[in-house]
Each structure stands twice: as C-alpha cells, then as structure tokens.
C-alpha cells in the first residue's frame, strides 16, 4: 500500500527526521504536535497548559486538513503530559475541540517534552479522498 507524506506551512515544520503526518489508504497518522506557533517556528506559545493545548489542537487541525481529514474524523489520540496534575485544565480545552463523539484516548505523563512543552498530542484519523 502506498504512503503519502503530509506537510503544511499552517503547522510547525518537523524539528527532526520525521513527517508532520503520513497517509496510508484511508488513514492519517500524525506526528506529535507541541504548542509551537507556526508563525514563530521553534518557540512555544506563551501561557500555560490551556494555551498550549489549544495551540496543539490548532496545529493538529491544520495537519489533518492537509491530509484530507478533520478533527471530527479522529479515531484515537495519545496525549503526553509533563504533569498529570494539569489534566483537568488540559481536558477542559480538549473537550472544546471534541464536543461530539470524542475519539478514544490515552493520556500519559512523561519525564520531558520538546522545548519544555507541557503537552504533546498525536492522532490517528480517517482521511477522505
């Protein structure tokens, strides 16, 4: 099965040897996104967990769009957090992006994230032609 590399300038460029996303058939697999504003590459948005979660989901939305998908097509998310004590605040923002039929989700605390980010999220979604 053929794979397609997905890239968009509406989300931060990859900061390593990886793609923003890969499309395989009707599925889209994104790399993890942290709260980098695509207009200021290499820098996190100012603020805490809420602001970072919002930017991460905006970045993911842009990547999904470039791959022929959207947030409502997300099947599974994995949320990586620097501190699970911020879970409720992250979840409050996350819920605004997934109001109906939210995807399956795993959330884990990690020792550190790139650039000192508070949250990173990756998704698997259905892609449309």
OpenMM code with the backbone's topology and positions (N, CA, C; nanometers):
from openmm import Vec3, app, unit

residues = "UNK UNK UNK UNK UNK UNK UNK UNK UNK UNK UNK UNK UNK UNK UNK UNK UNK UNK UNK UNK UNK UNK UNK UNK UNK UNK UNK UNK UNK UNK UNK UNK UNK UNK UNK UNK UNK UNK UNK UNK UNK UNK UNK UNK UNK UNK UNK UNK UNK UNK UNK UNK UNK UNK UNK UNK UNK UNK UNK UNK UNK UNK UNK UNK UNK UNK UNK UNK UNK UNK UNK UNK UNK UNK UNK UNK UNK UNK UNK UNK UNK UNK UNK UNK UNK UNK UNK UNK UNK UNK UNK UNK UNK UNK UNK UNK UNK UNK UNK UNK UNK UNK UNK UNK UNK UNK UNK UNK UNK UNK UNK UNK UNK UNK UNK UNK UNK UNK UNK UNK UNK UNK UNK UNK UNK UNK UNK UNK UNK".split()
positions = [
    Vec3(0.0843, -0.1178, 0.0000),
    Vec3(0.0000, 0.0000, 0.0000),
    Vec3(0.0887, 0.1239, 0.0000),
    Vec3(0.0546, 0.2202, -0.0842),
    Vec3(0.1321, 0.3431, -0.0953),
    Vec3(0.1109, 0.4324, 0.0262),
    Vec3(0.2158, 0.5056, 0.0615),
    Vec3(0.2052, 0.6054, 0.1679),
    Vec3(0.2345, 0.7422, 0.1087),
    Vec3(0.1756, 0.8429, 0.1709),
    Vec3(0.1936, 0.9808, 0.1252),
    Vec3(0.2378, 1.0649, 0.2436),
    Vec3(0.3435, 1.1409, 0.2252),
    Vec3(0.3887, 1.2336, 0.3280),
    Vec3(0.3000, 1.3563, 0.3243),
    Vec3(0.2528, 1.3984, 0.4403),
    Vec3(0.1676, 1.5167, 0.4526),
    Vec3(0.2493, 1.6281, 0.5179),
    Vec3(0.2467, 1.7452, 0.4578),
    Vec3(0.3167, 1.8614, 0.5138),
    Vec3(0.2360, 1.9868, 0.4830),
    Vec3(0.2322, 2.0774, 0.5788),
    Vec3(0.1638, 2.2048, 0.5605),
    Vec3(0.2391, 2.3151, 0.6334),
    Vec3(0.2405, 2.4328, 0.5747),
    Vec3(0.3011, 2.5501, 0.6390),
    Vec3(0.2091, 2.6075, 0.7462),
    Vec3(0.0848, 2.5570, 0.7553),
    Vec3(-0.0095, 2.6054, 0.8563),
    Vec3(0.0142, 2.5421, 0.9932),
    Vec3(0.1102, 2.4510, 0.9999),
    Vec3(0.1519, 2.3893, 1.1268),
    Vec3(0.3042, 2.3974, 1.1320),
    Vec3(0.3610, 2.3874, 1.2513),
    Vec3(0.5065, 2.3969, 1.2618),
    Vec3(0.5760, 2.2869, 1.1806),
    Vec3(0.6889, 2.3201, 1.1181),
    Vec3(0.7635, 2.2174, 1.0451),
    Vec3(0.8229, 2.1163, 1.1432),
    Vec3(0.8486, 1.9985, 1.0930),
    Vec3(0.9132, 1.8960, 1.1761),
    Vec3(1.0483, 1.9486, 1.2240),
    Vec3(1.0806, 1.9209, 1.3494),
    Vec3(1.2088, 1.9667, 1.4054),
    Vec3(1.3084, 1.8520, 1.4128),
    Vec3(1.2849, 1.7506, 1.3344),
    Vec3(1.3728, 1.6340, 1.3303),
    Vec3(1.3426, 1.5522, 1.2061),
    Vec3(1.3992, 1.4333, 1.1998),
    Vec3(1.3789, 1.3481, 1.0825),
    Vec3(1.2460, 1.2719, 1.0895),
    Vec3(1.1374, 1.3450, 1.0742),
    Vec3(1.0040, 1.2849, 1.0739),
    Vec3(0.9102, 1.3733, 0.9925),
    Vec3(0.7945, 1.3185, 0.9586),
    Vec3(0.6931, 1.3909, 0.8818),
    Vec3(0.5861, 1.4444, 0.9753),
    Vec3(0.5196, 1.5519, 0.9366),
    Vec3(0.4058, 1.6007, 1.0147),
    Vec3(0.2983, 1.4932, 1.0224),
    Vec3(0.2822, 1.4213, 0.9111),
    Vec3(0.1855, 1.3109, 0.9082),
    Vec3(0.2161, 1.2222, 0.7890),
    Vec3(0.1605, 1.1018, 0.7937),
    Vec3(0.1664, 1.0093, 0.6811),
    Vec3(0.0255, 0.9583, 0.6567),
    Vec3(-0.0113, 0.9537, 0.5295),
    Vec3(-0.1407, 0.8988, 0.4908),
    Vec3(-0.1157, 0.7614, 0.4290),
    Vec3(-0.1916, 0.6642, 0.4779),
    Vec3(-0.1856, 0.5283, 0.4257),
    Vec3(-0.3293, 0.4873, 0.3971),
    Vec3(-0.3635, 0.4773, 0.2692),
    Vec3(-0.5016, 0.4447, 0.2338),
    Vec3(-0.5963, 0.5500, 0.2898),
    Vec3(-0.6934, 0.5033, 0.3673),
    Vec3(-0.7926, 0.5936, 0.4258),
    Vec3(-0.7579, 0.6365, 0.5680),
    Vec3(-0.6322, 0.6177, 0.6086),
    Vec3(-0.5914, 0.6539, 0.7446),
    Vec3(-0.4804, 0.7575, 0.7425),
    Vec3(-0.4854, 0.8462, 0.8410),
    Vec3(-0.3850, 0.9500, 0.8571),
    Vec3(-0.3254, 0.9352, 0.9961),
    Vec3(-0.1936, 0.9294, 1.0022),
    Vec3(-0.1196, 0.9151, 1.1278),
    Vec3(-0.0349, 1.0404, 1.1453),
    Vec3(-0.0606, 1.1163, 1.2507),
    Vec3(0.0169, 1.2391, 1.2704),
    Vec3(0.1326, 1.2147, 1.3662),
    Vec3(0.2338, 1.2974, 1.3488),
    Vec3(0.3392, 1.3057, 1.4494),
    Vec3(0.2814, 1.3816, 1.5679),
    Vec3(0.3445, 1.3713, 1.6806),
    Vec3(0.3028, 1.4505, 1.7954),
    Vec3(0.3252, 1.5977, 1.7675),
    Vec3(0.2317, 1.6791, 1.8113),
    Vec3(0.2434, 1.8240, 1.7976),
    Vec3(0.2567, 1.8847, 1.9365),
    Vec3(0.3488, 1.9789, 1.9493),
    Vec3(0.3576, 2.0603, 2.0702),
    Vec3(0.3089, 2.2000, 2.0330),
    Vec3(0.3061, 2.2894, 2.1291),
    Vec3(0.2415, 2.4203, 2.1123),
    Vec3(0.3297, 2.5248, 2.0467),
    Vec3(0.3853, 2.4905, 1.9322),
    Vec3(0.4637, 2.5865, 1.8552),
    Vec3(0.3693, 2.6624, 1.7635),
    Vec3(0.3785, 2.7937, 1.7661),
    Vec3(0.3027, 2.8769, 1.6730),
    Vec3(0.3734, 2.8672, 1.5381),
    Vec3(0.3029, 2.8263, 1.4305),
    Vec3(0.3700, 2.8131, 1.3013),
    Vec3(0.4316, 2.9437, 1.2496),
    Vec3(0.3872, 3.0571, 1.3031),
    Vec3(0.4427, 3.1867, 1.2630),
    Vec3(0.5712, 3.2210, 1.3364),
    Vec3(0.6028, 3.1449, 1.4413),
    Vec3(0.7270, 3.1659, 1.5169),
    Vec3(0.7926, 3.0301, 1.5406),
    Vec3(0.8420, 2.9660, 1.4345),
    Vec3(0.8982, 2.8319, 1.4462),
    Vec3(1.0022, 2.8206, 1.5573),
    Vec3(0.9950, 2.7110, 1.6282),
    Vec3(1.0914, 2.6842, 1.7341),
    Vec3(1.0565, 2.7449, 1.8681),
    Vec3(0.9428, 2.8167, 1.8770),
    Vec3(0.9050, 2.8813, 2.0030),
    Vec3(0.7645, 2.8403, 2.0425),
    Vec3(0.7487, 2.8055, 2.1688),
    Vec3(0.6167, 2.7714, 2.2212),
    Vec3(0.5328, 2.8973, 2.2374),
    Vec3(0.4011, 2.8822, 2.2275),
    Vec3(0.3119, 2.9944, 2.2540),
    Vec3(0.3245, 3.0327, 2.4009),
    Vec3(0.3056, 3.1584, 2.4343),
    Vec3(0.3094, 3.1979, 2.5745),
    Vec3(0.1885, 3.1429, 2.6494),
    Vec3(0.2043, 3.1234, 2.7779),
    Vec3(0.0937, 3.0758, 2.8609),
    Vec3(0.1213, 2.9378, 2.9159),
    Vec3(0.0188, 2.8819, 2.9776),
    Vec3(0.0307, 2.7528, 3.0437),
    Vec3(-0.0351, 2.6404, 2.9656),
    Vec3(-0.0811, 2.5426, 3.0387),
    Vec3(-0.1354, 2.4214, 2.9793),
    Vec3(-0.2565, 2.4485, 2.8903),
    Vec3(-0.3435, 2.5396, 2.9282),
    Vec3(-0.4621, 2.5677, 2.8457),
    Vec3(-0.4233, 2.6278, 2.7112),
    Vec3(-0.3366, 2.7266, 2.7125),
    Vec3(-0.2929, 2.7902, 2.5883),
    Vec3(-0.2166, 2.6900, 2.5006),
    Vec3(-0.1351, 2.6082, 2.5647),
    Vec3(-0.0592, 2.5092, 2.4885),
    Vec3(-0.1507, 2.4032, 2.4275),
    Vec3(-0.2479, 2.3560, 2.5027),
    Vec3(-0.3405, 2.2554, 2.4496),
    Vec3(-0.4171, 2.3113, 2.3305),
    Vec3(-0.4616, 2.4346, 2.3410),
    Vec3(-0.5338, 2.4975, 2.2297),
    Vec3(-0.4465, 2.5044, 2.1044),
    Vec3(-0.3211, 2.5469, 2.1194),
    Vec3(-0.2321, 2.5579, 2.0027),
    Vec3(-0.2018, 2.4209, 1.9443),
    Vec3(-0.1802, 2.3218, 2.0290),
    Vec3(-0.1547, 2.1857, 1.9807),
    Vec3(-0.2710, 2.1385, 1.8940),
    Vec3(-0.3927, 2.1604, 1.9393),
    Vec3(-0.5093, 2.1134, 1.8644),
    Vec3(-0.5309, 2.1942, 1.7361),
    Vec3(-0.4941, 2.3209, 1.7370),
    Vec3(-0.4982, 2.4002, 1.6136),
    Vec3(-0.3951, 2.3468, 1.5138),
    Vec3(-0.2756, 2.3144, 1.5626),
    Vec3(-0.1718, 2.2582, 1.4762),
    Vec3(-0.2176, 2.1254, 1.4167),
    Vec3(-0.2738, 2.0401, 1.5015),
    Vec3(-0.3225, 1.9109, 1.4524),
    Vec3(-0.4331, 1.9289, 1.3500),
    Vec3(-0.5207, 2.0237, 1.3729),
    Vec3(-0.6289, 2.0508, 1.2788),
    Vec3(-0.5731, 2.0885, 1.1415),
    Vec3(-0.4688, 2.1698, 1.1392),
    Vec3(-0.4062, 2.2105, 1.0130),
    Vec3(-0.3423, 2.0912, 0.9423),
    Vec3(-0.2758, 2.0051, 1.0166),
    Vec3(-0.2139, 1.8865, 0.9575),
    Vec3(-0.3215, 1.7931, 0.9036),
    Vec3(-0.4264, 1.7734, 0.9810),
    Vec3(-0.5362, 1.6875, 0.9363),
    Vec3(-0.5969, 1.7408, 0.8068),
    Vec3(-0.6212, 1.8697, 0.8025),
    Vec3(-0.6791, 1.9311, 0.6824),
    Vec3(-0.5907, 1.9064, 0.5603),
    Vec3(-0.4603, 1.9206, 0.5784),
    Vec3(-0.3669, 1.8984, 0.4677),
    Vec3(-0.3710, 1.7536, 0.4191),
    Vec3(-0.4083, 1.6629, 0.5077),
    Vec3(-0.4152, 1.5215, 0.4720),
    Vec3(-0.5532, 1.4735, 0.4329),
    Vec3(-0.6492, 1.5651, 0.4189),
    Vec3(-0.7831, 1.5263, 0.3778),
    Vec3(-0.8696, 1.4781, 0.4923),
    Vec3(-0.8471, 1.5324, 0.6095),
    Vec3(-0.9218, 1.4901, 0.7276),
    Vec3(-0.9575, 1.6129, 0.8116),
    Vec3(-1.0185, 1.5884, 0.9256),
    Vec3(-1.0517, 1.6960, 1.0193),
    Vec3(-1.0680, 1.6359, 1.1582),
    Vec3(-1.0790, 1.7218, 1.2574),
    Vec3(-1.0858, 1.6734, 1.3951),
    Vec3(-1.2009, 1.5762, 1.4178),
    Vec3(-1.3138, 1.5959, 1.3528),
    Vec3(-1.4278, 1.5060, 1.3741),
    Vec3(-1.4016, 1.3656, 1.3196),
    Vec3(-1.2953, 1.3502, 1.2390),
    Vec3(-1.2594, 1.2197, 1.1836),
    Vec3(-1.1544, 1.1469, 1.2672),
    Vec3(-1.1127, 1.2066, 1.3778),
    Vec3(-1.0092, 1.1454, 1.4609),
    Vec3(-1.0668, 1.0241, 1.5331),
    Vec3(-0.9948, 0.9131, 1.5223),
    Vec3(-1.0346, 0.7882, 1.5869),
    Vec3(-0.9683, 0.7706, 1.7225),
    Vec3(-0.8409, 0.8124, 1.7334),
    Vec3(-0.7620, 0.7869, 1.8543),
    Vec3(-0.6635, 0.8994, 1.8748),
    Vec3(-0.6504, 0.9435, 1.9977),
    Vec3(-0.5461, 1.0395, 2.0334),
    Vec3(-0.4586, 0.9807, 2.1424),
    Vec3(-0.3355, 1.0226, 2.1434),
    Vec3(-0.2463, 0.9942, 2.2554),
    Vec3(-0.1966, 1.1290, 2.3043),
    Vec3(-0.2184, 1.1546, 2.4328),
    Vec3(-0.1807, 1.2811, 2.4947),
    Vec3(-0.0637, 1.2537, 2.5882),
    Vec3(0.0441, 1.3257, 2.5666),
    Vec3(0.1627, 1.3163, 2.6520),
    Vec3(0.1684, 1.4448, 2.7341),
    Vec3(0.1755, 1.4315, 2.8655),
    Vec3(0.1767, 1.5493, 2.9529),
    Vec3(0.3000, 1.5489, 3.0414),
    Vec3(0.3536, 1.6680, 3.0646),
    Vec3(0.4676, 1.6817, 3.1544),
    Vec3(0.4244, 1.6674, 3.3001),
    Vec3(0.2978, 1.6979, 3.3293),
    Vec3(0.2494, 1.6934, 3.4674),
    Vec3(0.1006, 1.6606, 3.4686),
    Vec3(0.0660, 1.5411, 3.5133),
    Vec3(-0.0742, 1.4994, 3.5140),
    Vec3(-0.1606, 1.5796, 3.6116),
    Vec3(-0.0994, 1.6571, 3.6991),
    Vec3(-0.1808, 1.7427, 3.7858),
    Vec3(-0.2501, 1.8517, 3.7036),
    Vec3(-0.2084, 1.8713, 3.5783),
    Vec3(-0.2709, 1.9684, 3.4881),
    Vec3(-0.3766, 1.9029, 3.3986),
    Vec3(-0.4101, 1.7775, 3.4267),
    Vec3(-0.5032, 1.7018, 3.3424),
    Vec3(-0.6382, 1.7717, 3.3276),
    Vec3(-0.6972, 1.8183, 3.4363),
    Vec3(-0.8302, 1.8806, 3.4297),
    Vec3(-0.8288, 2.0041, 3.3394),
    Vec3(-0.7259, 2.0852, 3.3495),
    Vec3(-0.7164, 2.2058, 3.2660),
    Vec3(-0.6960, 2.1687, 3.1186),
    Vec3(-0.6112, 2.0686, 3.0920),
    Vec3(-0.5924, 2.0220, 2.9540),
    Vec3(-0.7246, 1.9684, 2.9010),
    Vec3(-0.7927, 1.8881, 2.9811),
    Vec3(-0.9163, 1.8229, 2.9398),
    Vec3(-1.0263, 1.9247, 2.9095),
    Vec3(-1.0289, 2.0346, 2.9821),
    Vec3(-1.1276, 2.1401, 2.9596),
    Vec3(-1.1149, 2.1966, 2.8177),
    Vec3(-0.9919, 2.2232, 2.7757),
    Vec3(-0.9686, 2.2756, 2.6408),
    Vec3(-0.9912, 2.1658, 2.5374),
    Vec3(-0.9398, 2.0472, 2.5622),
    Vec3(-0.9543, 1.9326, 2.4710),
    Vec3(-1.1017, 1.9091, 2.4399),
    Vec3(-1.1863, 1.9150, 2.5409),
    Vec3(-1.3302, 1.8891, 2.5243),
    Vec3(-1.3955, 1.9905, 2.4298),
    Vec3(-1.3425, 2.1123, 2.4220),
    Vec3(-1.3977, 2.2133, 2.3314),
    Vec3(-1.3738, 2.1766, 2.1847),
    Vec3(-1.2698, 2.0995, 2.1578),
    Vec3(-1.2368, 2.0599, 2.0216),
    Vec3(-1.3045, 1.9289, 1.9809),
    Vec3(-1.3433, 1.8485, 2.0797),
    Vec3(-1.4070, 1.7197, 2.0533),
    Vec3(-1.5392, 1.7130, 2.1298),
    Vec3(-1.6360, 1.7928, 2.0854),
    Vec3(-1.7635, 1.8052, 2.1565),
    Vec3(-1.8545, 1.6853, 2.1378),
    Vec3(-1.8552, 1.6256, 2.0189),
    Vec3(-1.9464, 1.5158, 1.9883),
    Vec3(-1.8677, 1.3922, 1.9474),
    Vec3(-1.9040, 1.2789, 2.0009),
    Vec3(-1.8373, 1.1528, 1.9680),
    Vec3(-1.6855, 1.1642, 1.9763),
    Vec3(-1.6320, 1.1964, 2.0928),
    Vec3(-1.4869, 1.2133, 2.1048),
    Vec3(-1.4134, 1.0832, 2.0732),
    Vec3(-1.2888, 1.0963, 2.0270),
    Vec3(-1.2111, 0.9776, 1.9920),
    Vec3(-1.1682, 0.8996, 2.1167),
    Vec3(-1.1252, 0.7774, 2.0939),
    Vec3(-1.0589, 0.7020, 2.2003),
    Vec3(-0.9323, 0.7796, 2.2370),
    Vec3(-0.8882, 0.7665, 2.3623),
    Vec3(-0.7728, 0.8461, 2.4049),
    Vec3(-0.6936, 0.7741, 2.5118),
    Vec3(-0.5630, 0.7899, 2.5047),
    Vec3(-0.4723, 0.7504, 2.6119),
    Vec3(-0.3996, 0.8762, 2.6552),
    Vec3(-0.3778, 0.8916, 2.7843),
    Vec3(-0.3036, 1.0059, 2.8365),
    Vec3(-0.1968, 0.9536, 2.9310),
    Vec3(-0.0735, 0.9969, 2.9099),
    Vec3(0.0373, 0.9518, 2.9937),
    Vec3(0.1229, 1.0700, 3.0353),
    Vec3(0.1834, 1.0581, 3.1509),
    Vec3(0.2808, 1.1571, 3.1961),
    Vec3(0.4177, 1.1105, 3.1514),
    Vec3(0.4963, 1.2047, 3.1017),
    Vec3(0.6317, 1.1753, 3.0553),
    Vec3(0.7315, 1.2622, 3.1316),
    Vec3(0.8566, 1.2232, 3.1282),
    Vec3(0.9597, 1.2962, 3.2022),
    Vec3(0.9846, 1.4344, 3.1438),
    Vec3(0.9770, 1.4470, 3.0121),
    Vec3(1.0015, 1.5765, 2.9476),
    Vec3(0.9471, 1.5724, 2.8055),
    Vec3(0.9197, 1.6915, 2.7527),
    Vec3(0.8722, 1.7067, 2.6151),
    Vec3(0.9615, 1.8083, 2.5441),
    Vec3(0.9658, 1.8054, 2.4101),
    Vec3(1.0500, 1.9003, 2.3373),
    Vec3(1.0206, 2.0455, 2.3738),
    Vec3(1.1257, 2.1239, 2.3826),
    Vec3(1.1197, 2.2677, 2.4097),
    Vec3(1.0575, 2.3007, 2.5454),
    Vec3(1.0475, 2.2022, 2.6344),
    Vec3(0.9866, 2.2259, 2.7649),
    Vec3(0.8354, 2.2356, 2.7593),
    Vec3(0.7759, 2.1818, 2.6534),
    Vec3(0.6301, 2.1864, 2.6377),
    Vec3(0.5602, 2.1162, 2.7535),
    Vec3(0.4360, 2.1565, 2.7797),
    Vec3(0.3534, 2.0960, 2.8843),
    Vec3(0.2720, 1.9789, 2.8297),
    Vec3(0.2438, 1.9798, 2.6963),
    Vec3(0.1572, 1.8784, 2.6368),
    Vec3(0.1981, 1.8540, 2.4914),
    Vec3(0.1844, 1.7295, 2.4493),
    Vec3(0.2045, 1.6895, 2.3100),
    Vec3(0.0934, 1.5912, 2.2770),
    Vec3(0.0360, 1.6031, 2.1579),
    Vec3(-0.0735, 1.5137, 2.1183),
    Vec3(-0.0473, 1.4627, 1.9777),
    Vec3(-0.0741, 1.3315, 1.9575),
    Vec3(-0.0708, 1.2707, 1.8255),
    Vec3(-0.2053, 1.2057, 1.7999),
    Vec3(-0.2416, 1.1908, 1.6715),
    Vec3(-0.3716, 1.1338, 1.6402),
    Vec3(-0.3651, 1.0350, 1.5245),
    Vec3(-0.4658, 0.9501, 1.5203),
    Vec3(-0.4951, 0.8636, 1.4054),
    Vec3(-0.6352, 0.9019, 1.3605),
    Vec3(-0.6506, 0.9276, 1.2307),
    Vec3(-0.7793, 0.9738, 1.1790),
    Vec3(-0.8137, 0.9060, 1.0475),
    Vec3(-0.9390, 0.9133, 1.0121),
    Vec3(-0.9848, 0.8698, 0.8808),
    Vec3(-0.9564, 0.9847, 0.7843),
    Vec3(-0.9014, 0.9512, 0.6669),
    Vec3(-0.8748, 1.0513, 0.5643),
    Vec3(-0.9719, 1.0293, 0.4489),
    Vec3(-1.0164, 1.1378, 0.3890),
    Vec3(-1.1112, 1.1323, 0.2796),
    Vec3(-1.0406, 1.1647, 0.1491),
    Vec3(-1.0956, 1.1200, 0.0414),
    Vec3(-1.0349, 1.1412, -0.0909),
    Vec3(-1.0269, 1.2861, -0.1279),
] * unit.nanometer
topology = app.Topology()
chain = topology.addChain("A")
for resn in residues:
    res = topology.addResidue(resn, chain)
    for name in ("N", "CA", "C"):
        topology.addAtom(name, app.Element.getBySymbol(name[0]), res)
